[in-house]
Amino acid sequence: MLNFKQNITNLPTYNDGILEIFEIRQTKDTCPLDYIHSTGKKLYFEELSITDRLRFEAEQRDKNITLKVRIPQTKEITSRNVVKIGDEYHKVFNSYHFTNNEGFKQTDLTLENYPNPRLEKDL
């Protein structure tokens, strides 16, 4: 019996939740303050596990990595963005853009805790 891989494409699934994307901006005062501004974009995501190695490296830099998620490729997301998942805000620590084995473009976001965000409406 011959063993071969059938030409079956596995579509990526993003069914772990929805995230909302915010931009980090600064006021134009003498002493500028950071605040977040909603981009109005929401994306479905797949939650990934955080490896021990990643957690260890983040702890060495005094970073509090909270989540790692995968989304359809979105190159405009950088470390100057914050995402809201549920009622919690997370700053983008790293974004990694790639094409998976099936040819689909995806982005992995490594997120760190972003406590007490200042919303644009609160200024």
N, C-alpha and C positions, 0 to 999 in steps of 0.2 A: 504494500500500500504506500502510495506517495504522500509525503507531507508537504503541504504548501500553504502559504498565506493567501486567503481569499481577499479580493479587493473590496474590503468593507471599511468604510470610513466611520470613525467614531467622532461624532459631533461633541464639542465641549459643552458641558452643562454647568450653569451658574445658578444653582438653586439653594444656596445657603442664606441668601438675604439680599437686601438692597442697600447700597451706600449712596450718600449724597456728597457731592464734591464742593469744597469751599476753597477760596484763594486767601492767602495771608497777605494783607495790605497794611500800610502804615498811614497814620494821620500826618498832615502837613504842618504840625506844630513845631515849635522850637525843640521840644523834647518828644519825638514821635512815639506813638503807641501802636503796637500791633493789634489788628482786629481781623476778623474773618468775614468774607463776603461770599454769599452763595452764588455759584455759577448757574444754578438751576438745573444742573445735570445730575441724573440718578442712574446708577448702573447696578445690574445684578452681579453677584460675586460668588465665587467658590472659596471656602475657607481651607487653607492649607495648614499643615502642622509646622511648628517651629522646631528646628533641629537643635540638639544640645550644643552643637558647635556654634550656630548662629546666636543662641542665647548667651553662651560663654563670651563670645567676641563682643556682643553688645554690652554685657556687664563690665567688661574691661574698659569700655569707653563711657561708662556711667549712663548708658541709654536703657530705657525701660521698654523693650520690645513687647507689644501686647498681642499683635495679630499678624498673620501673613495671609493675604488673599490674592486670588487670581481673577482677572477681569478680561473682557475683550480688549485688544490692544488700543490704548489711548495714550499717545505720546505726549500730550500736553500736561499730563500729571507729573509734577516734579516734587522736590522736597519743600517747595513753597506752597504746598497744598495741604489741606486738612480734609478728612472724610468723617462723616457722621454715620454711625451704624447704630440703629436703635436710638438710645438717648445719650450715647457716648461719642466723644470726639477723639480722633486719632490723627496725629501728624504723620505725613509720609516721610519715612526715614530713607527709603530707597525704592526706586522703581526699575524693574528689569523687563525690557521688551524683547520678545523672541517669537519665533515661529515653531510650533510644536511639530511632532513627527507626522501628523496628518496634514500639515500645511496651513493650519489656522494660526493667525497672528494673535498673541496674547500678551498680557502684562501682569507680572507679579509685583504686588505692593507689600513692602515690609513696613509695618505701622508701629509707632510708639505712642505712649500715653500723651494726651494733650489736655491737661486739667484746666478748668476755669477759662474757657475761651471767651473773648470779648467779641460779641456779635456787632455787626455794623449798625443795627437798629438800636443798640444800647449806648451809642456814642452821643 
